Amino acid sequence: MKKILLILSNILIFNSAFAVQVLDQSYDIQGGASLPEVRISNTLAQTFTVGITGYLGSVKLWNTRITSPTESLVVEIRSTNNGLPTEEILASRNLTPSEVGTSSSNLTNVDFSSDSVLVKNGDLLAIVLSSESVFPVYYSWAGNTDNPYTRGEGLVSHDDGISWNQYDARGMDFHFWTYVNPVSQAKPQISVKGGYVKVDVTNGYEPAIEDCTDTSHEGRMVIDNTNAIGNAEQFRFGEGV
């Protein structure tokens, strides 16, 4: 039994660790981009609607540093309420100036894979950029009013995120790409002879497996992780055939 549990656990964790990031949401309009400032009292945000359920892998941004800032660029993923970023920070990275390029076409990759942020299809989240840099030293985040992103919007805050407004009345969006490690859609059949185990699916991706004396269910059971995302649910199965 111990050996079976160990093998099963390793298989599930292996699938999680080696998941491939896929592009989910993006806004990438070539030509005619503006370069809004990210500095003290000028925090920018782009909301987006998740299209793939899974774990947030990384975010790519089209931004640059202007006049050699010494302060960090802070990149956060936040929840939203009524379409606006909240104070709940799901993940955060402080980028040093050297991690942000000087070219107007620079793309900055921000890795959030170690934060294990579970995102679900339909969630409205926000990418928030801030810095303590003081004009004329600042960062920029390229934006455009052409062909607006229809599943979110570009926002600005002049009071450190207490209040938010649309950045441009014409509907400017900031260039971004989000990548997700999808939750496996597979429904594995697991058959165990001569014993019982309990599978506690705590996040839909890496179940915790332990011995269980419950014999209320027998036979073969299909474990569907996709129905247990974000919930602590227990599945029990008994002697297989």
Residue frames relative to the residue before (quaternion, step in Angstrom):
aa qw qx qy qz dx dy dz
M 1.0000 0.0000 0.0000 0.0000 0.00 0.00 0.00
K 0.6513 0.5227 -0.3218 0.4461 3.58 0.90 -0.94
K 0.6566 0.5187 -0.3092 0.4519 3.55 0.99 -0.88
I 0.6380 0.5279 -0.3224 0.4586 3.56 0.99 -0.88
L 0.6612 0.5146 -0.3069 0.4515 3.58 0.93 -0.93
L 0.6533 0.5231 -0.3139 0.4484 3.56 0.95 -0.88
I 0.6578 0.5063 -0.3087 0.4645 3.57 0.92 -0.90
L 0.6617 0.5123 -0.3048 0.4547 3.56 0.91 -0.94
S 0.6533 0.5166 -0.3108 0.4579 3.57 0.95 -0.90
N 0.6622 0.5151 -0.3069 0.4494 3.57 0.93 -0.90
I 0.6293 0.5363 -0.3372 0.4502 3.57 1.01 -0.79
L 0.6808 0.4946 -0.2949 0.4528 3.59 0.87 -0.95
I 0.6808 0.4731 -0.2943 0.4755 3.58 0.91 -0.87
F 0.5977 0.5645 -0.3561 0.4443 3.60 1.04 -0.71
N 0.6600 0.5122 -0.3118 0.4525 3.57 0.90 -0.91
S 0.6549 0.5097 -0.3113 0.4631 3.59 1.06 -0.75
A 0.7068 0.5027 -0.2790 0.4121 3.55 0.78 -1.04
F 0.7753 0.3440 -0.1767 0.4993 3.56 1.03 -0.72
A 0.2848 0.7574 -0.5318 0.2497 3.58 1.16 0.53
V 0.3615 -0.7367 0.5378 0.1934 3.56 -1.04 0.80
Q 0.4211 -0.6992 0.5180 0.2557 3.56 -0.88 0.95
V 0.0865 -0.7792 0.6196 0.0381 3.55 -1.03 0.84
L 0.5509 -0.6071 0.4614 0.3392 3.54 -1.15 0.65
D 0.1659 -0.7819 0.5946 0.0872 3.56 -0.89 0.96
Q 0.8279 -0.0192 0.0573 0.5577 3.59 0.16 -1.26
S 0.0807 0.7994 -0.5938 0.0437 3.58 -1.16 0.52
Y 0.0711 -0.7306 0.6730 0.0911 3.50 -1.37 0.38
D 0.1541 0.7935 -0.5565 0.1923 3.55 -0.39 1.25
I 0.1059 0.7893 -0.5897 0.1342 3.56 -0.04 1.32
Q 0.2945 -0.7843 0.5250 0.1501 3.56 -0.55 1.16
G 0.8067 0.2955 -0.2187 0.4627 3.55 -1.08 0.80
G 0.8564 0.1956 -0.1389 0.4572 3.53 -1.13 0.74
A 0.3686 0.7565 -0.4766 0.2543 3.60 1.17 0.41
S 0.3345 -0.6902 0.6038 0.2171 3.54 -1.21 0.66
L 0.2975 -0.7542 0.5597 0.1716 3.59 -1.26 0.35
P 0.1119 -0.8230 0.5557 0.0384 3.61 0.36 1.21
E 0.4795 -0.7093 0.4598 0.2356 3.55 -1.10 0.83
V 0.1541 -0.7226 0.6657 0.1043 3.52 -1.21 0.76
R 0.2874 0.7374 -0.5440 0.2787 3.58 -0.38 1.28
I 0.7296 -0.3764 0.2966 0.4879 3.55 -1.27 -0.12
S 0.8314 0.1236 -0.1537 0.5194 3.58 -0.95 0.98
N 0.7192 0.3257 -0.2648 0.5536 3.58 1.15 0.48
T 0.0774 0.8098 -0.5660 0.1338 3.55 0.33 1.36
L 0.1949 -0.7949 0.5681 0.0865 3.57 -0.88 0.96
A 0.0422 -0.7880 0.6140 0.0171 3.56 -1.20 0.57
Q 0.1195 -0.7447 0.6510 0.0857 3.52 -1.24 0.60
T 0.2169 -0.7637 0.5918 0.1393 3.57 -0.69 1.04
F 0.0202 -0.7893 0.6136 -0.0088 3.56 -1.17 0.60
T 0.3631 -0.7233 0.5504 0.2052 3.54 -1.20 0.61
V 0.4300 -0.7132 0.4966 0.2444 3.56 -0.68 1.12
G 0.1823 -0.8034 0.5600 0.0873 3.56 -0.97 0.88
I 0.7527 0.2854 -0.1551 0.5726 3.57 1.28 -0.40
T 0.3504 -0.7324 0.5462 0.2064 3.58 -0.77 1.02
G 0.4141 0.6852 -0.5169 0.3029 3.56 -0.86 0.97
Y 0.6137 -0.5192 0.4250 0.4161 3.54 -1.20 -0.60
L 0.4946 -0.6683 0.4699 0.2966 3.54 -0.86 1.01
G 0.2450 -0.7963 0.5398 0.1206 3.56 -0.73 1.08
S 0.7695 -0.2306 0.2000 0.5610 3.56 0.66 -1.12
V 0.2420 -0.7237 0.6243 0.1669 3.51 -1.38 0.25
K 0.1711 -0.7697 0.6080 0.0930 3.54 -0.96 0.88
L 0.1067 -0.8109 0.5753 0.0060 3.57 -0.90 0.99
W 0.3228 -0.7019 0.5967 0.2172 3.54 -1.17 0.64
N 0.3516 0.7357 -0.5141 0.2663 3.57 -0.07 1.25
T 0.1824 -0.7773 0.5972 0.0767 3.54 -1.32 0.23
R 0.3817 -0.6832 0.5570 0.2781 3.57 -1.28 0.20
I 0.2297 -0.7867 0.5673 0.0806 3.53 -1.00 0.93
T 0.8637 0.0183 -0.0440 0.5017 3.58 -0.94 0.98
S 0.6156 -0.6437 0.3283 0.3146 3.55 0.90 1.04
P 0.0108 -0.8096 0.5863 -0.0249 3.62 0.37 1.16
T 0.3136 -0.7391 0.5637 0.1939 3.56 -1.21 0.54
E 0.6082 0.5431 -0.3464 0.4638 3.59 1.25 -0.35
S 0.5662 -0.6120 0.4373 0.3371 3.58 -1.19 0.54
L 0.3503 -0.6503 0.6172 0.2711 3.51 -1.38 0.28
V 0.1976 -0.7967 0.5648 0.0855 3.58 -0.62 1.14
V 0.0805 -0.7872 0.6113 0.0068 3.56 -0.77 1.11
E 0.0112 -0.8190 0.5716 -0.0490 3.56 -0.64 1.15
I 0.2372 -0.6880 0.6582 0.1928 3.51 -1.34 0.46
R 0.0247 -0.8227 0.5668 -0.0349 3.56 -0.65 1.12
S 0.5030 -0.5835 0.5322 0.3512 3.51 -1.32 0.34
T 0.2903 -0.7492 0.5646 0.1888 3.58 -1.26 0.19
N 0.1049 -0.7495 0.6477 0.0883 3.51 -1.35 0.32
N 0.8278 -0.0193 -0.0479 0.5586 3.56 -0.67 1.13
G 0.7328 -0.4618 0.2277 0.4448 3.55 1.02 0.86
L 0.6936 0.4461 -0.2674 0.4984 3.61 1.27 -0.07
P 0.5824 -0.5896 0.4173 0.3730 3.62 -1.09 0.61
T 0.2926 -0.7262 0.5946 0.1830 3.56 -1.11 0.74
E 0.6208 -0.5257 0.4113 0.4110 3.57 -1.29 -0.17
E 0.5103 0.6401 -0.4226 0.3890 3.61 1.28 -0.03
I 0.1444 -0.7970 0.5850 0.0409 3.56 -0.54 1.22
L 0.2652 -0.7894 0.5393 0.1250 3.57 -0.57 1.17
A 0.7736 -0.0836 0.0771 0.6234 3.57 1.14 -0.68
S 0.0370 -0.8109 0.5839 -0.0150 3.57 -1.10 0.67
R 0.0361 -0.7727 0.6335 0.0192 3.54 -1.19 0.70
N 0.2284 -0.7337 0.6233 0.1451 3.55 -1.09 0.81
L 0.1507 -0.8020 0.5751 0.0573 3.57 -0.52 1.18
T 0.3823 -0.7013 0.5504 0.2432 3.56 -0.88 0.92
P 0.6674 -0.5079 0.3409 0.4249 3.62 -1.13 0.44
S 0.6519 0.5359 -0.3263 0.4259 3.59 1.00 -0.75
E 0.6373 0.5278 -0.3281 0.4557 3.60 1.22 -0.35
V 0.6851 0.3959 -0.2667 0.5503 3.58 1.30 -0.08
G 0.4238 -0.7498 0.4558 0.2248 3.57 -0.72 1.06
T 0.4751 -0.6659 0.5015 0.2816 3.54 -1.36 0.10
S 0.5638 0.5972 -0.3904 0.4159 3.58 1.24 -0.17
S 0.5413 -0.6349 0.4458 0.3244 3.57 -1.06 0.75
S 0.7004 0.4262 -0.2651 0.5074 3.59 1.24 -0.31
N 0.3480 0.7756 -0.4706 0.2364 3.58 1.28 0.27
L 0.1635 -0.7539 0.6291 0.0958 3.56 -1.09 0.83
T 0.1639 -0.7923 0.5848 0.0580 3.56 -0.82 1.05
N 0.2025 -0.7815 0.5810 0.1039 3.57 -0.74 1.07
V 0.1027 -0.7911 0.6027 0.0199 3.57 -0.78 1.08
D 0.2353 -0.8102 0.5287 0.0939 3.56 -0.48 1.25
F 0.0442 -0.8040 0.5929 -0.0100 3.57 -0.73 1.13
S 0.3463 0.7949 -0.4605 0.1902 3.60 1.25 0.10
S 0.6725 0.5090 -0.3113 0.4379 3.62 1.04 -0.64
D 0.5998 0.5928 -0.3556 0.4029 3.61 1.24 -0.22
S 0.2566 -0.8048 0.4969 0.1989 3.60 1.27 -0.30
V 0.2211 0.7774 -0.5482 0.2151 3.56 0.85 1.03
L 0.2458 -0.7785 0.5647 0.1214 3.55 -0.50 1.22
V 0.0470 -0.7879 0.6140 -0.0015 3.58 -0.75 1.07
K 0.2050 -0.7990 0.5597 0.0795 3.54 -1.02 0.84
N 0.6232 -0.5425 0.4180 0.3775 3.52 -1.14 0.70
G 0.7841 0.2947 -0.2360 0.4926 3.57 -0.74 1.08
D 0.5134 0.6325 -0.4279 0.3914 3.61 1.22 -0.26
L 0.2244 -0.7360 0.6197 0.1549 3.58 -1.05 0.76
L 0.0020 -0.8053 0.5894 -0.0641 3.56 -0.53 1.23
A 0.2916 -0.7548 0.5608 0.1752 3.56 -1.29 0.17
I 0.2539 -0.6891 0.6559 0.1745 3.53 -1.18 0.76
V 0.0624 -0.8204 0.5682 -0.0152 3.59 -0.59 1.15
L 0.1040 -0.7903 0.6032 0.0259 3.57 -0.86 1.04
S 0.0907 0.7893 -0.6008 0.0880 3.56 -0.89 0.98
S 0.0023 -0.7827 0.6224 0.0000 3.55 -1.28 0.37
E 0.4257 -0.6828 0.5331 0.2614 3.55 -1.23 0.56
S 0.3661 0.7373 -0.4889 0.2887 3.59 1.24 0.21
V 0.2649 -0.7669 0.5710 0.1248 3.56 -1.11 0.78
F 0.5406 -0.6308 0.4551 0.3206 3.56 -0.90 1.00
P 0.5708 -0.1375 -0.8088 -0.0328 1.65 -2.04 1.50
V 0.5269 0.5813 -0.4383 0.4386 3.59 1.19 0.47
Y 0.2534 0.7770 -0.5331 0.2188 3.59 -0.61 1.08
Y 0.4194 -0.6210 0.5720 0.3336 3.53 -1.40 -0.15
S 0.2291 -0.7565 0.5869 0.1754 3.56 -1.23 0.28
W 0.1580 -0.7446 0.6399 0.1058 3.53 -1.33 0.41
A 0.3804 -0.7667 0.4707 0.2140 3.55 -0.36 1.25
G 0.0024 0.8006 -0.5982 0.0345 3.54 -1.00 0.90
N 0.1345 -0.7887 0.5977 0.0514 3.53 -1.27 0.34
T 0.3292 -0.7361 0.5561 0.2012 3.55 -1.18 0.58
D 0.5388 0.6206 -0.4045 0.4010 3.59 1.27 -0.06
N 0.8512 0.0074 -0.0233 0.5242 3.57 -1.04 0.81
P 0.0850 -0.8590 0.5021 0.0523 3.60 0.61 1.10
Y 0.5250 -0.5898 0.5172 0.3303 3.51 -1.29 0.57
T 0.3033 -0.8233 0.4607 0.1338 3.57 -0.49 1.20
R 0.6962 0.4679 -0.2729 0.4710 3.61 1.24 -0.18
G 0.7741 0.1107 -0.1031 0.6148 3.56 1.22 0.55
E 0.2263 -0.7799 0.5641 0.1498 3.58 -1.25 -0.15
G 0.5033 -0.6304 0.5041 0.3086 3.53 -1.34 0.39
L 0.0790 -0.8162 0.5719 -0.0205 3.56 -0.88 1.02
V 0.1562 -0.7664 0.6135 0.1084 3.56 -1.30 0.37
S 0.0990 -0.7657 0.6329 0.0583 3.55 -1.17 0.70
H 0.2119 -0.7845 0.5736 0.1032 3.57 -0.96 0.94
D 0.7166 0.3848 -0.2452 0.5276 3.59 1.29 0.14
D 0.6508 -0.5691 0.3009 0.4025 3.56 0.94 0.99
G 0.7510 -0.4467 0.2186 0.4344 3.56 0.93 0.90
I 0.4237 0.6911 -0.4848 0.3283 3.59 1.20 0.25
S 0.7867 0.0427 -0.0127 0.6157 3.56 1.01 -0.84
W 0.1927 -0.7906 0.5773 0.0678 3.54 -1.16 0.70
N 0.0621 -0.7729 0.6306 0.0341 3.53 -1.22 0.66
Q 0.6047 -0.5205 0.4427 0.4092 3.54 -1.25 0.42
Y 0.4916 -0.6883 0.4373 0.3056 3.58 -0.81 0.95
D 0.8011 0.0357 0.0305 0.5967 3.56 0.92 -0.90
A 0.5108 -0.6697 0.4466 0.3017 3.57 -0.87 0.95
R 0.6347 0.5300 -0.3304 0.4551 3.57 1.20 -0.45
G 0.5588 -0.6403 0.3751 0.3701 3.57 1.27 -0.11
M 0.1351 0.8142 -0.5519 0.1195 3.59 0.77 1.00
D 0.1120 -0.7531 0.6450 0.0652 3.54 -1.15 0.81
F 0.3809 -0.7154 0.5421 0.2219 3.54 -1.17 0.66
H 0.5356 -0.6616 0.4281 0.3036 3.55 -0.99 0.86
F 0.1706 0.7803 -0.5785 0.1654 3.56 -0.81 1.04
W 0.1105 -0.7347 0.6628 0.0932 3.51 -1.40 0.34
T 0.1102 -0.7845 0.6057 0.0744 3.61 -0.89 0.86
Y 0.1541 -0.7858 0.5967 0.0522 3.55 -1.03 0.89
V 0.1370 -0.8106 0.5693 0.0080 3.55 -0.93 0.99
N 0.3185 -0.6710 0.6279 0.2324 3.54 -1.23 0.62
P 0.3004 -0.8014 0.4791 0.1950 3.63 -0.11 1.21
V 0.4652 -0.6158 0.5511 0.3174 3.53 -1.19 0.62
S 0.5321 -0.6554 0.4319 0.3174 3.56 -0.84 0.98
Q 0.3244 -0.7473 0.5519 0.1779 3.53 -0.98 0.89
A 0.4636 0.6914 -0.4432 0.3326 3.56 1.29 -0.02
K 0.2045 -0.7514 0.6166 0.1154 3.56 -1.18 0.67
P 0.1347 -0.8491 0.5046 0.0789 3.62 0.29 1.24
Q 0.3070 -0.7064 0.6044 0.2034 3.54 -1.16 0.70
I 0.0819 -0.8045 0.5883 0.0015 3.55 -0.74 1.08
S 0.0629 -0.8089 0.5845 -0.0067 3.57 -0.64 1.14
V 0.0342 -0.7980 0.6014 -0.0207 3.57 -0.76 1.08
K 0.2154 -0.7823 0.5740 0.1103 3.58 -0.82 0.99
G 0.8609 0.2110 -0.1339 0.4432 3.52 -1.13 0.72
G 0.8091 0.1719 -0.1377 0.5448 3.61 0.98 0.57
Y 0.3483 -0.7212 0.5625 0.2055 3.53 -1.33 0.05
V 0.0709 -0.7800 0.6203 0.0421 3.57 -1.11 0.69
K 0.2877 -0.7207 0.5989 0.1980 3.52 -1.31 0.34
V 0.1431 -0.7716 0.6154 0.0735 3.57 -0.90 0.94
D 0.1187 -0.7979 0.5900 0.0345 3.57 -0.51 1.21
V 0.1485 -0.8084 0.5667 0.0570 3.57 -0.24 1.27
T 0.1096 -0.8478 0.5182 0.0260 3.56 -0.13 1.29
N 0.8247 0.0930 -0.0622 0.5545 3.58 1.09 -0.48
G 0.5916 -0.6137 0.3594 0.3796 3.56 1.21 0.25
Y 0.7478 0.4056 -0.2127 0.4807 3.58 1.21 -0.10
E 0.8126 0.0946 -0.0250 0.5745 3.59 0.88 -0.89
P 0.1425 -0.8301 0.5338 0.0755 3.61 0.26 1.21
A 0.3412 -0.6862 0.5992 0.2318 3.53 -1.23 0.60
I 0.1524 -0.8250 0.5435 0.0266 3.57 -0.68 1.11
E 0.1090 0.7923 -0.5915 0.1023 3.57 -0.89 0.92
D 0.6587 -0.4999 0.3818 0.4128 3.56 -1.32 0.24
C 0.0440 -0.7893 0.6124 0.0099 3.54 -1.14 0.64
T 0.2955 -0.7739 0.5360 0.1628 3.58 -0.89 0.90
D 0.4348 0.6987 -0.4612 0.3318 3.58 1.27 0.01
T 0.0795 -0.8126 0.5772 0.0130 3.58 -0.68 1.08
S 0.3388 0.7833 -0.4706 0.2239 3.56 1.21 0.44
H 0.7602 0.2642 -0.1742 0.5674 3.58 1.21 -0.35
E 0.0634 -0.7912 0.6077 0.0256 3.55 -0.97 0.81
G 0.6668 0.5003 -0.3726 0.4077 3.49 -1.28 0.37
R 0.6657 -0.4990 0.3922 0.3925 3.53 -1.30 -0.32
M 0.0873 -0.8059 0.5851 0.0237 3.57 -0.94 0.89
V 0.3383 -0.7129 0.5758 0.2138 3.56 -1.05 0.78
I 0.2137 -0.7687 0.5919 0.1143 3.57 -0.79 1.04
D 0.1037 -0.8050 0.5840 0.0158 3.57 -0.57 1.17
N 0.2443 -0.8077 0.5210 0.1287 3.57 -0.09 1.28
T 0.6109 0.5960 -0.3617 0.3753 3.59 1.04 -0.67
N 0.6800 0.4723 -0.2974 0.4754 3.60 1.17 -0.41
A 0.7042 0.4629 -0.2591 0.4719 3.58 1.25 -0.09
I 0.3268 0.7713 -0.4954 0.2299 3.57 1.24 0.25
G 0.8418 0.1670 -0.1374 0.4946 3.53 -0.84 1.00
N 0.6938 0.4368 -0.2781 0.5005 3.59 1.22 -0.04
A 0.3433 -0.6892 0.5868 0.2504 3.56 -1.20 0.48
E 0.1348 0.7987 -0.5660 0.1535 3.54 -0.07 1.31
Q 0.2683 -0.7674 0.5624 0.1509 3.57 -1.11 0.66
F 0.1136 -0.7649 0.6322 0.0482 3.52 -1.02 0.92
R 0.0792 -0.7948 0.6007 0.0330 3.57 -0.91 0.89
F 0.0524 0.7841 -0.6181 0.0202 3.53 -1.04 0.72
G 0.3269 -0.7869 0.5041 0.1411 3.52 -1.10 0.74
E 0.8466 -0.1689 0.1229 0.4895 3.52 -1.14 -0.68
G 0.3228 -0.7726 0.5195 0.1706 3.55 -0.71 1.10
V 0.3939 -0.7025 0.5404 0.2434 3.51 -1.32 0.13
